[in-house]
Amino acid sequence: MSTTSQSLASKRIDALLDENSFVEIGGNVTARSTDFNMQQNETPGDGVVTGYGVIDGNLVYVYSQDASVLGGTIGEMHAKKITALYDMAMKMGAPVIGLIDCAGIRLQEATDALNAFGELYLKETLSSGVIPQITAVFGSCGGGLALVPALTDFTFMEEKKAKLFVNSPNALDGNDVSKCDTASAKFQSEDTGLVDFVGSEEEIYAGIRELINLIPSNNEDDMSYEECTDDLNRVCQDLENAVGDPSIILSQISDNGVYLEAKAAYAKEMVTAFIKLNGMTVGAVANRTEVYDGEGNKTEEFPSVLTSKGAEKAAKFVSFCDAFGIPVLTLTNVTGFKADMHSERKIANAAAKLTYAFANATVPKVNVITGKAFGNAYTVMNSKALGTDMTYAWENAQIGMMDAKLAAKIMYDGSDIATINEKAAEYAALQSSALSAAKRGYVDTIIEAKDTRKYVIGAFEMLFTKREDRPSKKHGTV
């Protein structure tokens, strides 16, 4: 049990963890600095509560900043408590969860505080890919502290009161908070993509608990496989009607509908989510052209193209899955790259990052082509050429260089409509059908949409013992 008085910081920990499971570490630590009348200030815990507990029986380490102590500002001892927590978590191989509510750097401690920030960044960097790191922003998270959630794997943000920024909205040239609140949860989730999940405090606690139950505790954890209570051969009727919104497909094929989408508000044309297949967590990446609400009404529509934001979003997600041994499933439905001046500034770099992430990943990889798969955008989306282990295609999928009619118009420029239509039909059969791709070995099996669940589960079962090496090197540079 914690010995800390029930501050808001400790109440947040209690709300997150299993009841009576929290054990505090370093509760008697206080600030060492006496400059600028600091000796007159009480700094219980130096403004941060640190310790460990469990979430549904899973060991986690937690720190929660206490805004009632010098605004929760980070000073030397404040940061040392957090870095010590990281050291313990790395030894035990357990996730670190940070609950952020901080006025920033402690000015009275100057260079000591700056050094403390650097030490915290170092611990996060060393822990990256070894243990999961999760942050939840409940109050202010500004300046150098904004790097803390950016260095973690997943960030939650309270929808109304939380603020996340490097420079405050009013400090930006030509802007003020009335024009654009760049520190808001809406901006950080929809525009920057830094925040994965937005909601109330209660929704954040529930979301973190759900996430902890879906991901491994560390990069050597053999995953906490659950017994599957769903029918492994369950037929999923009418999946082809949801080809535009793969979130529907993924939730349908997942065990008992388990589905947790990350960065749902950012680059909506690309879905990144965790699902369960035969009791095993799988990371899913999918192209999206439509969004439907809970009542089945179409709320948004996108071109079937790969965007720079979508590619970067997917690349980071695939890299996380690969680091922690989580198999990857892709649902491919893309006709090319987004073509406009803004996209052209970043699309090559972003597509290269996604290409690298898929090609570099050694976890089991399965691709299902659900719609159109054209051009290099298809190649980038976990294609056979990049090393995916199994590729399936729905019966009506189209795979090739481009739309058959467009190809015919280019090849037979100047011909009459009848000739164009004839050659388009011929091209579709010979070059852009799922069957033609299967004949060339680029598709392993053509399947009915309704049987997607059982085929994907079968593939991942077969790939369970997969071992694949990469050339020896320090690290890649993409």
C-alpha positions as CSV (number, residue, x, y, z in Angstrom):
1,M,0.0,0.0,0.0
2,S,1.1,3.5,-0.7
3,T,2.2,5.7,2.2
4,T,1.5,8.9,0.2
5,S,-1.4,11.1,1.2
6,Q,-4.2,10.9,-1.3
7,S,-3.2,13.6,-3.7
8,L,-4.7,13.8,-7.1
9,A,-1.5,12.1,-8.5
10,S,-1.9,9.1,-6.2
11,K,-5.7,8.9,-6.8
12,R,-4.9,8.6,-10.5
13,I,-2.6,5.7,-9.9
14,D,-5.3,4.0,-7.7
15,A,-7.9,4.5,-10.4
16,L,-5.6,2.9,-13.0
17,L,-4.2,-0.1,-11.1
18,D,-5.9,-3.1,-9.6
19,E,-7.4,-2.3,-6.2
20,N,-4.8,-2.0,-3.3
21,S,-2.0,-3.2,-5.6
22,F,0.2,0.0,-5.7
23,V,3.4,0.0,-3.7
24,E,5.2,3.3,-3.6
25,I,9.0,3.8,-4.1
26,G,10.8,6.9,-2.9
27,G,7.9,8.5,-1.1
28,N,10.3,10.4,1.3
29,V,12.4,11.9,-1.5
30,T,12.5,15.8,-1.5
31,A,14.3,18.4,-3.5
32,R,18.0,19.0,-2.6
33,S,18.3,22.5,-4.0
34,T,18.2,25.4,-1.5
35,D,18.7,28.2,-4.1
36,F,16.1,31.0,-4.5
37,N,14.4,30.2,-1.1
38,M,13.7,26.6,-2.1
39,Q,14.5,25.6,1.5
40,Q,11.2,27.3,2.5
41,N,9.2,25.1,0.2
42,E,7.8,21.7,1.2
43,T,8.4,19.2,-1.7
44,P,6.9,15.9,-0.6
45,G,8.0,13.2,-3.1
46,D,9.5,16.1,-5.1
47,G,6.3,16.4,-7.0
48,V,6.0,12.9,-8.4
49,V,4.6,9.6,-7.0
50,T,6.5,6.5,-8.2
51,G,6.0,2.8,-7.7
52,Y,4.6,-0.4,-9.0
53,G,1.4,-2.4,-9.1
54,V,-0.6,-4.7,-11.3
55,I,-3.2,-4.3,-14.0
56,D,-5.3,-7.5,-14.3
57,G,-2.3,-9.3,-12.7
58,N,0.3,-7.8,-15.1
59,L,3.2,-6.0,-13.3
60,V,3.6,-2.4,-14.3
61,Y,5.7,0.6,-13.1
62,V,3.9,3.9,-12.8
63,Y,4.8,7.5,-12.1
64,S,2.3,10.2,-11.6
65,Q,3.2,13.9,-11.4
66,D,1.7,15.9,-8.5
67,A,0.8,19.4,-9.6
68,S,0.1,20.5,-6.0
69,V,3.9,20.4,-5.4
70,L,5.6,23.3,-7.2
71,G,3.2,22.7,-10.1
72,G,4.6,19.3,-10.6
73,T,7.7,20.8,-12.1
74,I,10.7,18.6,-13.0
75,G,13.8,19.1,-11.0
76,E,16.8,17.0,-10.2
77,M,15.2,14.6,-7.7
78,H,11.9,14.5,-9.5
79,A,13.6,13.1,-12.6
80,K,15.9,10.8,-10.6
81,K,12.8,9.1,-9.1
82,I,11.5,8.4,-12.6
83,T,14.8,7.3,-14.1
84,A,15.2,4.9,-11.1
85,L,11.8,3.5,-11.9
86,Y,12.9,2.9,-15.5
87,D,16.0,1.0,-14.2
88,M,13.7,-1.2,-12.1
89,A,11.3,-1.8,-15.0
90,M,14.1,-2.8,-17.4
91,K,15.4,-5.3,-14.8
92,M,12.0,-6.8,-14.4
93,G,10.9,-6.5,-18.0
94,A,7.7,-4.6,-17.3
95,P,5.9,-1.6,-18.9
96,V,6.3,2.0,-17.6
97,I,3.2,4.2,-17.5
98,G,3.6,7.9,-17.0
99,L,0.7,10.1,-15.8
100,I,1.7,13.6,-16.8
101,D,0.5,16.8,-15.1
102,C,3.5,19.3,-15.0
103,A,4.2,23.0,-15.3
104,G,7.5,22.2,-17.0
105,I,11.1,22.6,-15.9
106,R,11.9,23.9,-12.4
107,L,13.5,27.2,-12.9
108,Q,15.1,27.3,-9.5
109,E,17.3,24.3,-10.4
110,A,18.4,25.5,-13.8
111,T,21.2,23.2,-15.2
112,D,20.4,20.5,-12.6
113,A,16.9,20.4,-14.1
114,L,18.1,20.4,-17.7
115,N,20.5,17.5,-16.9
116,A,17.6,15.7,-15.3
117,F,15.6,16.0,-18.5
118,G,18.5,14.6,-20.5
119,E,18.8,11.6,-18.2
120,L,15.1,10.9,-18.5
121,Y,15.3,11.1,-22.3
122,L,18.2,8.6,-22.2
123,K,16.3,6.1,-20.1
124,E,13.4,6.3,-22.5
125,T,15.7,5.8,-25.5
126,L,17.4,2.8,-23.9
127,S,14.0,1.3,-23.0
128,S,12.5,1.8,-26.5
129,G,11.8,-1.6,-28.0
130,V,12.6,-3.4,-24.8
131,I,9.7,-2.6,-22.6
132,P,6.4,-0.9,-23.6
133,Q,6.2,2.8,-22.6
134,I,2.8,4.5,-22.2
135,T,2.1,8.1,-21.2
136,A,-1.2,9.8,-20.3
137,V,-1.5,13.6,-20.3
138,F,-4.0,14.9,-17.8
139,G,-2.7,18.5,-17.2
140,S,0.0,20.5,-18.8
141,C,2.9,18.9,-20.7
142,G,4.9,21.7,-22.3
143,G,8.4,22.6,-23.5
144,G,11.0,19.8,-23.1
145,L,8.5,17.6,-21.3
146,A,6.6,17.2,-24.6
147,L,9.5,15.0,-25.8
148,V,8.6,12.5,-23.0
149,P,5.3,11.3,-24.6
150,A,6.9,11.6,-28.1
151,L,9.6,9.1,-27.0
152,T,7.1,6.6,-25.7
153,D,5.1,4.0,-27.7
154,F,1.5,5.2,-27.0
155,T,0.1,8.5,-25.7
156,F,-3.3,9.1,-24.1
157,M,-4.6,12.6,-23.6
158,E,-7.5,13.9,-21.5
159,E,-9.9,15.6,-23.9
160,K,-10.7,18.9,-22.1
161,K,-8.1,20.1,-19.7
162,A,-4.9,18.5,-20.9
163,K,-2.3,20.6,-22.8
164,L,0.6,19.2,-24.9
165,F,3.0,21.6,-26.6
166,V,6.7,22.4,-27.2
167,N,5.8,26.1,-27.7
168,S,2.5,27.4,-26.4
169,P,-0.1,28.5,-29.0
170,N,0.4,32.2,-28.1
171,A,4.1,31.9,-28.7
172,L,3.8,30.8,-32.3
173,D,4.2,33.5,-35.0
174,G,0.9,34.8,-36.2
175,N,-1.1,32.5,-33.9
176,D,-2.9,32.7,-30.6
177,V,-5.0,30.2,-28.8
178,S,-8.3,31.7,-30.1
179,K,-7.1,31.0,-33.7
180,C,-5.8,27.5,-33.2
181,D,-5.2,25.8,-29.9
182,T,-2.1,23.8,-30.9
183,A,-1.9,22.4,-27.4
184,S,-5.3,20.8,-27.4
185,A,-6.0,17.1,-27.5
186,K,-7.9,17.6,-30.8
187,F,-4.9,19.2,-32.5
188,Q,-2.3,16.7,-31.1
189,S,-4.4,13.7,-32.1
190,E,-5.8,14.9,-35.5
191,D,-3.1,17.2,-36.9
192,T,0.2,16.0,-35.4
193,G,-0.6,12.3,-34.7
194,L,1.4,12.4,-31.5
195,V,-1.6,11.3,-29.4
196,D,-3.1,7.9,-29.9
197,F,-6.2,8.0,-27.7
198,V,-8.3,10.9,-26.5
199,G,-11.0,10.7,-23.9
200,S,-12.2,11.4,-20.3
201,E,-10.0,10.4,-17.4
202,E,-12.1,7.3,-16.9
203,E,-11.9,6.4,-20.6
204,I,-8.1,6.8,-20.4
205,Y,-7.8,4.4,-17.5
206,A,-9.9,1.8,-19.3
207,G,-7.9,2.3,-22.5
208,I,-4.6,1.8,-20.8
209,R,-5.8,-1.3,-19.0
210,E,-7.1,-2.7,-22.3
211,L,-3.8,-1.9,-24.1
212,I,-1.7,-3.5,-21.3
213,N,-3.8,-6.7,-21.7
214,L,-3.1,-6.8,-25.5
215,I,0.6,-6.2,-25.6
216,P,3.6,-8.2,-24.2
217,S,5.4,-7.0,-21.1
218,N,8.8,-6.9,-22.8
219,N,10.5,-7.8,-26.1
220,E,11.3,-11.3,-24.8
221,D,7.8,-12.1,-23.5
222,D,6.3,-15.0,-25.3
223,M,3.0,-13.2,-25.2
224,S,0.2,-13.9,-22.8
225,Y,-1.9,-16.2,-25.1
226,E,-5.5,-16.6,-24.1
227,E,-7.7,-19.5,-24.7
228,C,-9.9,-18.7,-27.7
229,T,-13.6,-19.0,-26.9
230,D,-14.6,-18.0,-30.4
231,D,-15.1,-20.4,-33.3
232,L,-11.8,-20.6,-35.2
233,N,-13.7,-21.4,-38.4
234,R,-16.4,-18.8,-37.9
235,V,-17.8,-17.6,-41.3
236,C,-18.0,-13.8,-41.5
237,Q,-20.8,-13.0,-43.9
238,D,-20.9,-9.9,-46.0
239,L,-17.3,-8.8,-45.3
240,E,-17.0,-7.7,-49.0
241,N,-19.6,-5.0,-48.2
242,A,-17.1,-3.4,-45.7
243,V,-14.1,-3.3,-48.1
244,G,-14.0,0.5,-47.8
245,D,-13.9,0.5,-44.0
246,P,-11.5,-2.2,-42.8
247,S,-12.2,-1.4,-39.1
248,I,-15.4,-3.3,-39.6
249,I,-13.7,-6.2,-41.3
250,L,-11.0,-6.4,-38.5
251,S,-13.6,-6.3,-35.7
252,Q,-15.6,-9.0,-37.4
253,I,-12.8,-11.4,-37.9
254,S,-11.2,-10.8,-34.4
255,D,-11.9,-13.1,-31.5
256,N,-15.2,-12.0,-29.9
257,G,-14.9,-8.6,-31.6
258,V,-11.7,-7.4,-29.8
259,Y,-10.5,-4.3,-31.5
260,L,-8.3,-1.4,-30.3
261,E,-7.4,1.2,-32.8
262,A,-4.4,3.5,-32.3
263,K,-4.2,7.0,-33.7
264,A,-7.8,6.7,-34.9
265,A,-8.2,10.4,-35.4
266,Y,-5.0,10.8,-37.4
267,A,-4.6,9.9,-41.1
268,K,-7.9,8.1,-41.1
269,E,-7.2,6.6,-44.5
270,M,-4.8,4.2,-42.8
271,V,-6.0,1.9,-39.9
272,T,-3.6,0.7,-37.3
273,A,-5.2,-1.5,-34.6
274,F,-4.7,-4.5,-32.4
275,I,-7.0,-7.5,-32.7
276,K,-7.1,-11.1,-31.3
277,L,-6.9,-14.2,-33.5
278,N,-7.0,-17.6,-31.8
279,G,-6.2,-15.9,-28.5
280,M,-3.1,-14.2,-29.9
281,T,-2.6,-10.4,-30.3
282,V,-2.1,-9.3,-33.9
283,G,-1.2,-5.9,-35.2
284,A,-3.4,-4.9,-38.2
285,V,-2.6,-2.3,-40.8
286,A,-5.2,-1.5,-43.5
287,N,-6.0,1.0,-46.2
288,R,-9.4,2.8,-45.7
289,T,-11.6,4.7,-48.1
290,E,-14.7,5.1,-46.0
291,V,-15.7,5.6,-42.4
292,Y,-19.0,4.4,-41.0
293,D,-20.6,5.3,-37.6
294,G,-22.2,2.8,-35.2
295,E,-25.5,3.0,-37.0
296,G,-24.0,2.1,-40.4
297,N,-24.1,5.6,-41.9
298,K,-21.1,6.8,-44.0
299,T,-19.5,9.7,-42.3
300,E,-16.3,10.2,-44.3
301,E,-14.8,9.2,-47.6
302,F,-11.2,9.2,-48.9
303,P,-9.4,8.4,-52.2
304,S,-7.9,4.9,-52.3
305,V,-4.3,6.3,-52.1
306,L,-1.4,6.0,-49.8
307,T,-0.6,9.3,-48.1
308,S,2.5,10.5,-46.3
309,K,0.8,10.7,-43.0
310,G,-0.8,7.3,-43.4
311,A,2.5,5.7,-44.4
312,E,4.4,7.2,-41.4
313,K,1.6,6.2,-39.0
314,A,1.7,2.6,-40.3
315,A,5.5,2.4,-40.3
316,K,5.7,3.3,-36.6
317,F,3.0,0.8,-35.7
318,V,4.7,-2.0,-37.7
319,S,8.0,-1.2,-36.0
320,F,6.4,-1.5,-32.6
321,C,4.9,-4.8,-33.5
322,D,8.1,-6.1,-34.8
323,A,10.1,-5.0,-31.7
324,F,7.7,-6.8,-29.4
325,G,7.1,-10.0,-31.5
326,I,3.5,-9.1,-32.5
327,P,2.5,-10.7,-35.8
328,V,1.3,-8.3,-38.5
329,L,-1.8,-8.6,-40.7
330,T,-2.4,-6.2,-43.6
331,L,-5.6,-5.5,-45.6
332,T,-4.6,-4.0,-48.9
333,N,-6.9,-1.7,-50.9
334,V,-4.8,1.0,-52.6
335,T,-4.5,2.4,-56.1
336,G,-1.5,4.7,-55.8
337,F,0.2,7.5,-54.0
338,K,-1.6,10.8,-53.2
339,A,-0.7,13.3,-55.8
340,D,-0.6,17.0,-54.8
341,M,2.0,19.6,-54.0
342,H,1.8,19.2,-50.2
343,S,2.0,15.4,-50.4
344,E,4.9,15.4,-52.9
345,R,7.1,17.1,-50.2
346,K,7.0,14.0,-48.0
347,I,5.5,11.0,-49.8
348,A,8.8,9.5,-51.0
349,N,10.4,9.6,-47.6
350,A,7.2,8.4,-45.9
351,A,6.7,5.5,-48.3
352,A,10.3,4.5,-47.9
353,K,9.8,4.4,-44.1
354,L,6.8,2.1,-44.5
355,T,8.7,-0.1,-47.1
356,Y,11.6,-0.4,-44.6
357,A,9.3,-1.2,-41.7
358,F,7.6,-4.1,-43.6
359,A,10.7,-5.4,-45.2
360,N,12.7,-5.2,-41.9
361,A,10.1,-6.9,-39.8
362,T,10.8,-10.5,-39.0
363,V,7.6,-11.3,-37.2
364,P,4.9,-13.4,-39.0
365,K,3.4,-11.3,-41.8
366,V,0.1,-12.0,-43.6
367,N,-1.4,-9.9,-46.3
368,V,-5.0,-10.0,-47.5
369,I,-5.8,-8.1,-50.7
370,T,-9.4,-7.0,-50.3
371,G,-9.9,-4.6,-53.2
372,K,-7.6,-2.9,-55.6
373,A,-3.8,-3.3,-55.3
374,F,-2.2,-1.1,-58.0
375,G,1.3,0.2,-58.6
376,N,4.1,0.7,-56.2
377,A,1.6,1.6,-53.5
378,Y,0.6,-2.0,-53.5
379,T,4.2,-3.1,-53.4
380,V,4.8,-1.0,-50.3
381,M,1.8,-2.5,-48.5
382,N,3.5,-5.7,-47.3
383,S,3.6,-7.4,-50.7
384,K,5.3,-10.7,-51.5
385,A,8.3,-8.8,-52.8
386,L,8.9,-7.2,-49.4
387,G,8.8,-10.6,-47.7
388,T,5.3,-11.1,-46.4
389,D,4.9,-14.8,-45.6
390,M,1.4,-15.5,-46.9
391,T,-0.7,-13.5,-49.3
392,Y,-4.4,-14.0,-49.8
393,A,-6.7,-12.2,-52.2
394,W,-10.5,-12.0,-52.3
395,E,-12.1,-13.3,-55.4
396,N,-12.8,-9.9,-56.9
397,A,-9.5,-8.3,-56.0
398,Q,-7.6,-6.5,-58.7
399,I,-3.8,-6.6,-58.6
400,G,-1.5,-5.0,-61.1
401,M,0.0,-1.8,-62.5
402,M,-3.2,0.3,-62.8
403,D,-6.9,0.2,-63.7
404,A,-7.3,-2.0,-66.8
405,K,-9.2,0.7,-68.8
406,L,-6.6,3.3,-68.1
407,A,-3.9,0.9,-69.2
408,A,-5.7,0.2,-72.4
409,K,-6.1,3.9,-73.1
410,I,-2.4,4.4,-72.7
411,M,-1.3,1.3,-74.8
412,Y,-3.9,1.9,-77.5
413,D,-4.0,5.7,-77.6
414,G,-6.1,6.9,-80.5
415,S,-8.1,3.7,-80.9
416,D,-11.9,3.7,-80.9
417,I,-14.0,3.0,-77.8
418,A,-14.8,-0.6,-78.8
419,T,-11.1,-1.4,-79.1
420,I,-10.3,0.3,-75.8
421,N,-13.0,-1.8,-74.1
422,E,-11.9,-5.0,-75.7
423,K,-8.2,-4.5,-74.7
424,A,-9.3,-3.3,-71.2
425,A,-11.1,-6.6,-70.7
426,E,-8.1,-8.5,-72.0
427,Y,-5.7,-6.6,-69.8
428,A,-7.9,-7.2,-66.7
429,A,-7.9,-10.9,-67.3
430,L,-4.2,-11.3,-68.1
431,Q,-2.6,-8.6,-65.9
432,S,-4.8,-7.3,-63.1
433,S,-7.0,-10.1,-61.8
434,A,-6.4,-12.0,-58.6
435,L,-6.1,-15.2,-60.7
436,S,-3.3,-13.7,-62.9
437,A,-1.4,-12.7,-59.8
438,A,-1.8,-16.1,-58.3
439,K,-0.5,-17.8,-61.5
440,R,2.6,-15.8,-61.1
441,G,3.0,-16.7,-57.4
442,Y,2.3,-13.3,-56.0
443,V,-0.9,-14.5,-54.3
444,D,-0.8,-17.8,-52.4
445,T,-4.5,-18.5,-52.3
446,I,-7.7,-16.8,-53.6
447,I,-10.3,-16.9,-50.9
448,E,-13.9,-16.0,-50.4
449,A,-14.3,-12.9,-48.2
450,K,-16.4,-14.7,-45.7
451,D,-13.6,-17.2,-45.0
452,T,-11.0,-14.6,-44.2
453,R,-10.9,-15.3,-40.4
454,K,-10.2,-19.0,-40.7
455,Y,-7.5,-18.6,-43.4
456,V,-5.7,-15.8,-41.5
457,I,-5.8,-17.8,-38.3
458,G,-4.5,-20.9,-40.1
459,A,-1.6,-18.8,-41.6
460,F,-0.5,-17.4,-38.2
461,E,-0.7,-20.9,-36.6
462,M,1.6,-22.2,-39.4
463,L,3.9,-19.2,-38.9
464,F,4.1,-19.5,-35.1
465,T,7.6,-20.9,-35.0
466,K,8.9,-18.6,-37.8
467,R,12.6,-17.7,-37.5
468,E,14.2,-15.2,-39.9
469,D,17.6,-13.5,-39.8
470,R,18.7,-10.2,-41.2
471,P,22.2,-9.1,-42.3
472,S,24.4,-8.3,-39.3
473,K,24.6,-4.5,-38.7
474,K,24.3,-2.0,-35.9
475,H,21.0,-0.6,-37.3
476,G,19.4,0.6,-40.4
477,T,19.4,4.3,-41.4
478,V,15.9,4.7,-43.0
